[in-house]
Each structure stands twice: as C-alpha cells, then as structure tokens.
Amino acid sequence: MGGAMKRQMLLFMWFVLLPAFGTTPIMVLGPDGGGFDEVLKVIPEELGHDFEVSHRLVNERTGYDQFENYIKSSGPRVVVLMDNVSINYFRRFQTLNPDIKIPAVACMALFMDQAVVGLNQVIGIRYEVPAVTSLVSLRDLIQQPVDRVGVIYREMSQEFFERQKDLCAREQIELIGVAIPNVNDDMSRAVRKAFDKLKKSNLDALWVVNDSGLLSREALTYAWIPRIKRMKKPVVVGVRPLVEGVGHFAVLPDHQGIGLQITNAIFEIVDNNFELTENHVVNPVAVRTVLNLNQEGLFTVANEKLGQVDVVIQR
C-alpha cells in the first residue's frame, strides 16, 4: 500500500469510522480549577448522550508533544481550546498536521481576536466584556459622572484599545489611554509613569485591562494599588479577584453562559458537517455584575439600584 493510500485510510478512520462506533468525541484542552471547571461542567450536560466529552489538562507545564499526542490518540471531531496556551499549541498542530482538519472552539483566553489569528476553522468566544458594557453599567448605577475614563495598556493591545475607544464614544464616554512597552524590565515603574500621565486628564474613573503582563504581583503591589488609592476614583476591572482587591466594579462573563455558548458553537459545527467556511469571534452573551462597596466615599449608589447588581461585596 503506497504512502498516499495509507494517508487516505488514516483520514478515513479518523473522521468516519471512529464516530460511527458510538458518540461524537469532543476534546477539551486546557487548565482545570476555578472558572474552567465551571465552564467544563456545562458542556457534557448540554451536549447530551450523542457526544463524548473528554478533558485533557494543558497548561504552561505541558509540552507540545503531549498536546499533539492527546489529539492524535483520541481523534476528536471538535476541540475546545480553553486558554492561550492551548490556542497557541493548536496553531502549531495545524501547521504540522495540515491533513488533519479539526474545527475548534476557543474560549477563556486573553485578547481572543489576536489569539486566533493564523488558526483555521475556529469560533472564538471573548472573555473580556467590552469596556462600554462595564462603563455604561457603572454610569447607570452611581450618581457621579462617568464621562472620562482612563486606561493603561501595552502597545501590543493598541488595536484592542482603539476598538474599545470607538465603542465607548458611541455612548458619549471618552476613553483616554496611555500605552506602555510590551516588555519592560521594570513594569511597576512603567505603570506608575502611566498613572502620572493620566493624572492630568481629569478622569471620572479608571478601567483596568485584563492583561497578566500588566498585572503581575509586583506591579499590583508597587504601582496599581498605591496609585489607585491616591487617585480616589471608581475602578472598573475584568476579573473577580481584582474587584475584591483593587477594584470597585466589574461586569464579568458568566461561566455557565460561556459553557452554553461553547455547546451552541459545537452544534453549529456539527450542522455544517464539521467544517467552517470562516472564523468568527463573539462576545460573551451572559454576564454578572459585582460591586465592591468597601470604598471610602468614592461614589454613591442609591439603595434601590443595588437590586440591579448580582453580587455586592460589603463588610
């Protein structure tokens, strides 16, 4: 049997015979714990008995060879990529294995629009709630104005910032940004300098981008926390730990909602005979609001509006 014939037989086994023996195999590749487990729990419940969902742990300690072996040894019809590590590995997988066509659903990653560039047949679900959603929600909630909002971001996120700025402008909110270098020997110092620039802008609030490169423990301790205390303005963040620490308000993706979006994306892929003609990236459809009232008179919330908030943190 020639090499071409063997390859055709392998692909036939991969895409036709394996699912015919039973349920359709779906593989989730990514971390566990916290929000990941909350999302993962929803997927098999919503897909039902016609699908077999397996989870393989992939994180910074997982080598690419192990990642590739997970896929090749199981032959999933669809993969769910649950963070930036898995997405980057899958891009490499597609490059090294052009004959294996597996559509993917990507989620729980930072800057999804950038993350999926170079991938084929992928549906991306953004984890970041658009700034305009969070800021309009804050404006509707508090009595102080939310017209001029500062943001610090890395240069790599310039396109992301411009998109958020345009969306905010449609709601008469001016997003004022300060860009800092992507890689910096002293990120804390760079963040402090950015705060010094924003101090001249007469801000009503601060929006913190969910970027681990900006929010290292050292930068939080020596730049973000002390500067936020001095600024004395409402701070909007994008993850629960930050709203309990340095922030005051957050609109967060609902993890159960993300799980539902993933299953809908899988059904879409199945309906299209496991092929996608083009990539697309969508916003989270379900969100939860969190308000931290442990602040010293930074803003005022009418009691009747507290019912609009899903979670209120208060001593």
C-alpha positions as CSV (number, residue, x, y, z in Angstrom):
1,M,0.0,0.0,0.0
2,G,1.5,3.3,-1.0
3,G,2.1,6.3,1.2
4,A,-0.8,8.3,-0.3
5,M,-3.2,5.3,0.1
6,K,-2.1,4.9,3.8
7,R,-2.7,8.5,4.5
8,Q,-6.2,8.4,2.9
9,M,-7.0,5.3,5.0
10,L,-5.9,7.1,8.2
11,L,-8.1,10.1,7.5
12,F,-11.0,7.8,6.7
13,M,-10.6,6.0,10.1
14,W,-10.2,9.4,11.8
15,F,-13.3,11.2,10.5
16,V,-15.7,8.4,9.6
17,L,-15.2,5.1,11.4
18,L,-14.4,6.4,14.9
19,P,-17.6,8.4,15.4
20,A,-19.6,5.6,13.8
21,F,-18.8,3.3,16.7
22,G,-20.8,5.5,19.1
23,T,-20.9,9.0,20.3
24,T,-19.2,12.0,18.7
25,P,-15.9,12.7,20.5
26,I,-15.3,16.2,21.8
27,M,-12.0,17.0,23.5
28,V,-11.5,20.0,25.8
29,L,-7.8,21.1,26.1
30,G,-6.9,23.5,28.9
31,P,-6.4,24.1,32.6
32,D,-8.7,22.9,35.4
33,G,-9.9,24.6,38.6
34,G,-11.9,27.7,39.2
35,G,-13.9,29.1,36.3
36,F,-12.5,26.5,33.9
37,D,-14.3,23.7,35.9
38,E,-17.5,25.8,35.9
39,V,-17.4,26.0,32.1
40,L,-16.4,22.4,31.7
41,K,-19.3,21.1,33.8
42,V,-21.9,22.7,31.4
43,I,-20.6,21.2,28.2
44,P,-21.5,17.5,28.6
45,E,-24.7,18.4,30.3
46,E,-25.9,20.5,27.4
47,L,-24.5,18.3,24.6
48,G,-26.3,15.2,25.7
49,H,-25.7,11.5,25.1
50,D,-24.8,11.8,21.5
51,F,-21.4,13.3,22.4
52,E,-18.5,12.0,24.5
53,V,-16.6,14.9,26.1
54,S,-13.1,14.3,27.5
55,H,-10.8,16.8,29.2
56,R,-7.0,16.8,28.9
57,L,-5.0,19.1,31.2
58,V,-2.9,21.6,29.3
59,N,-1.1,24.4,31.0
60,E,2.3,26.1,30.9
61,R,4.0,22.9,32.1
62,T,2.5,20.8,29.3
63,G,4.9,20.2,26.3
64,Y,3.7,20.5,22.8
65,D,4.4,16.8,22.1
66,Q,2.0,15.8,24.8
67,F,-0.6,18.2,23.4
68,E,-0.3,16.6,20.0
69,N,-0.5,13.1,21.4
70,Y,-3.7,14.0,23.2
71,I,-5.4,14.8,19.8
72,K,-3.8,12.1,17.7
73,S,-4.5,9.3,20.2
74,S,-8.2,10.2,20.6
75,G,-9.4,11.6,17.2
76,P,-11.8,14.3,18.4
77,R,-14.2,15.7,15.8
78,V,-14.1,19.1,17.6
79,V,-11.6,20.5,20.1
80,V,-12.4,23.2,22.7
81,L,-9.3,25.3,23.5
82,M,-9.7,26.9,26.9
83,D,-6.7,29.3,27.2
84,N,-3.9,31.0,25.3
85,V,-1.5,28.0,25.8
86,S,-3.9,25.6,24.1
87,I,-4.7,28.0,21.3
88,N,-1.0,28.6,20.6
89,Y,-0.3,24.8,20.6
90,F,-3.3,24.2,18.3
91,R,-1.9,26.8,15.8
92,R,1.3,24.7,15.8
93,F,-0.7,21.5,15.4
94,Q,-2.5,22.8,12.4
95,T,0.8,23.8,10.8
96,L,2.5,20.5,11.4
97,N,-0.5,18.4,10.5
98,P,-2.2,20.0,7.5
99,D,-4.1,16.8,6.6
100,I,-5.9,16.6,9.9
101,K,-8.8,19.0,9.7
102,I,-10.4,19.6,13.1
103,P,-12.6,22.6,13.8
104,A,-12.2,24.3,17.2
105,V,-14.0,26.5,19.7
106,A,-11.6,28.8,21.6
107,C,-12.5,30.4,24.9
108,M,-11.2,31.7,28.3
109,A,-8.2,33.4,26.6
110,L,-6.9,37.0,26.7
111,F,-7.4,39.2,23.7
112,M,-9.3,36.5,21.7
113,D,-9.3,38.4,18.4
114,Q,-5.5,38.4,18.4
115,A,-5.2,34.9,19.8
116,V,-7.0,33.2,17.0
117,V,-5.1,34.9,14.2
118,G,-3.5,32.2,12.0
119,L,-5.9,29.5,13.0
120,N,-8.2,27.7,10.6
121,Q,-11.9,26.8,11.3
122,V,-12.3,28.3,14.7
123,I,-15.1,30.0,16.6
124,G,-13.7,32.3,19.4
125,I,-15.6,33.4,22.5
126,R,-14.2,36.6,24.0
127,Y,-13.6,36.5,27.8
128,E,-13.2,40.3,28.1
129,V,-16.5,42.1,28.4
130,P,-16.3,45.2,26.2
131,A,-15.4,48.4,28.2
132,V,-18.5,50.1,27.0
133,T,-20.7,47.4,28.7
134,S,-18.9,47.8,32.0
135,L,-18.8,51.6,31.9
136,V,-22.4,52.1,30.9
137,S,-23.4,49.8,33.7
138,L,-21.4,51.8,36.2
139,R,-22.8,55.0,34.9
140,D,-26.3,53.7,35.4
141,L,-25.5,52.6,38.9
142,I,-23.7,55.5,40.5
143,Q,-24.6,59.2,41.0
144,Q,-21.2,60.5,39.9
145,P,-20.5,61.1,36.2
146,V,-18.6,58.6,34.1
147,D,-17.6,60.7,31.1
148,R,-13.8,60.5,31.0
149,V,-12.2,57.1,31.8
150,G,-8.5,56.3,31.8
151,V,-6.9,53.1,30.8
152,I,-3.3,51.8,30.8
153,Y,-2.5,49.2,28.2
154,R,0.5,47.6,26.5
155,E,1.5,48.6,22.9
156,M,0.5,45.2,21.7
157,S,-3.1,46.0,22.6
158,Q,-3.3,49.2,20.5
159,E,-5.9,47.8,18.1
160,F,-7.9,46.4,21.1
161,F,-7.8,49.8,22.8
162,E,-8.9,51.7,19.6
163,R,-11.9,49.3,19.2
164,Q,-12.9,49.9,22.8
165,K,-12.5,53.6,22.4
166,D,-14.8,53.7,19.4
167,L,-17.5,51.7,21.2
168,C,-17.3,54.0,24.2
169,A,-17.5,57.1,22.1
170,R,-20.9,56.0,20.8
171,E,-22.2,56.2,24.4
172,Q,-20.6,59.6,25.0
173,I,-17.8,58.1,27.1
174,E,-14.3,59.3,26.3
175,L,-11.6,56.6,26.8
176,I,-8.3,58.1,27.5
177,G,-5.4,55.7,27.1
178,V,-1.7,55.6,27.9
179,A,0.4,52.9,26.2
180,I,3.5,51.4,27.7
181,P,6.1,49.0,26.1
182,N,5.1,45.3,25.8
183,V,8.2,44.1,27.7
184,N,9.7,46.2,30.4
185,D,12.4,45.5,32.9
186,D,10.5,47.5,35.5
187,M,6.8,47.2,34.8
188,S,5.9,48.8,38.1
189,R,7.8,51.9,37.2
190,A,6.2,52.0,33.7
191,V,2.7,51.7,35.3
192,R,3.5,54.5,37.8
193,K,4.6,56.8,34.9
194,A,1.4,56.0,33.0
195,F,-0.6,56.9,36.1
196,D,1.3,60.2,36.3
197,K,0.2,61.0,32.7
198,L,-3.4,60.1,33.4
199,K,-3.4,62.3,36.5
200,K,-3.5,65.3,34.2
201,S,-6.7,64.2,32.4
202,N,-9.3,65.0,34.9
203,L,-10.7,61.4,34.9
204,D,-14.0,60.2,36.3
205,A,-13.0,56.6,36.5
206,L,-10.3,54.0,35.6
207,W,-10.8,50.9,33.5
208,V,-8.2,48.1,34.1
209,V,-7.5,45.9,31.1
210,N,-7.3,42.2,32.0
211,D,-3.7,41.7,30.9
212,S,-1.4,39.5,33.0
213,G,1.6,41.3,31.7
214,L,0.4,44.5,33.3
215,L,-1.0,42.9,36.4
216,S,1.9,41.0,37.9
217,R,2.0,40.7,41.7
218,E,4.9,43.1,41.8
219,A,3.2,45.7,39.6
220,L,0.0,45.4,41.6
221,T,1.8,45.8,44.9
222,Y,4.1,48.7,44.0
223,A,2.2,50.5,41.3
224,W,-1.5,49.7,40.8
225,I,-2.7,49.6,44.4
226,P,-0.9,52.7,45.8
227,R,-1.7,54.8,42.7
228,I,-5.4,53.7,42.8
229,K,-5.6,54.8,46.4
230,R,-4.2,58.2,45.5
231,M,-6.4,58.6,42.5
232,K,-9.6,58.2,44.6
233,K,-11.8,57.3,41.6
234,P,-14.0,54.3,40.8
235,V,-12.0,51.5,39.3
236,V,-13.6,49.0,36.8
237,V,-11.9,45.6,36.5
238,G,-12.5,42.5,34.5
239,V,-11.9,39.6,36.9
240,R,-13.4,38.7,40.3
241,P,-10.1,38.7,42.3
242,L,-9.4,42.3,41.3
243,V,-12.8,43.6,42.2
244,E,-12.3,42.1,45.7
245,G,-8.8,43.8,45.9
246,V,-8.1,46.9,43.9
247,G,-11.3,47.5,42.0
248,H,-14.8,48.7,42.8
249,F,-17.0,47.3,40.0
250,A,-16.9,44.6,37.4
251,V,-19.0,43.1,34.7
252,L,-17.8,39.5,34.3
253,P,-18.6,36.7,31.9
254,D,-21.0,34.2,33.4
255,H,-19.1,30.9,33.2
256,Q,-22.3,28.9,32.8
257,G,-23.2,31.2,29.9
258,I,-19.8,30.6,28.3
259,G,-20.4,26.8,28.6
260,L,-23.8,27.3,26.8
261,Q,-22.1,29.3,24.0
262,I,-19.5,26.6,23.6
263,T,-22.2,23.9,23.1
264,N,-24.1,26.1,20.7
265,A,-20.8,26.6,18.7
266,I,-20.3,22.8,18.7
267,F,-23.9,22.3,17.4
268,E,-23.2,24.9,14.7
269,I,-20.0,23.0,13.6
270,V,-21.9,19.7,13.5
271,D,-24.7,21.2,11.5
272,N,-22.1,22.4,9.0
273,N,-20.7,18.8,8.7
274,F,-17.7,19.7,10.8
275,E,-16.5,22.5,8.6
276,L,-16.4,26.2,9.0
277,T,-16.0,28.5,6.0
278,E,-14.6,31.3,8.1
279,N,-13.5,32.2,11.6
280,H,-15.6,34.4,13.8
281,V,-15.3,35.8,17.3
282,V,-18.2,36.7,19.5
283,N,-18.7,38.4,22.9
284,P,-19.9,36.6,26.0
285,V,-23.7,36.7,26.0
286,A,-24.3,36.3,29.7
287,V,-22.6,38.5,32.3
288,R,-22.7,39.0,36.1
289,T,-22.1,42.4,37.8
290,V,-20.1,42.7,41.0
291,L,-19.9,45.8,43.2
292,N,-17.5,46.4,46.0
293,L,-18.9,48.8,48.5
294,N,-15.9,48.7,50.7
295,Q,-14.7,52.1,49.5
296,E,-14.4,55.5,51.2
297,G,-16.9,57.7,49.6
298,L,-15.6,57.3,46.0
299,F,-19.1,57.1,44.6
300,T,-22.7,56.9,45.8
301,V,-25.2,54.2,44.9
302,A,-28.9,54.6,45.5
303,N,-30.3,51.8,47.6
304,E,-33.0,51.0,45.0
305,K,-30.3,50.4,42.4
306,L,-28.4,47.8,44.4
307,G,-31.0,45.3,43.2
308,Q,-29.5,45.6,39.7
309,V,-26.2,44.1,40.9
310,D,-25.7,40.4,41.0
311,V,-23.1,40.4,43.8
312,V,-22.5,43.1,46.4
313,I,-19.3,42.9,48.4
314,Q,-19.7,44.5,51.8
315,R,-18.1,44.0,55.2
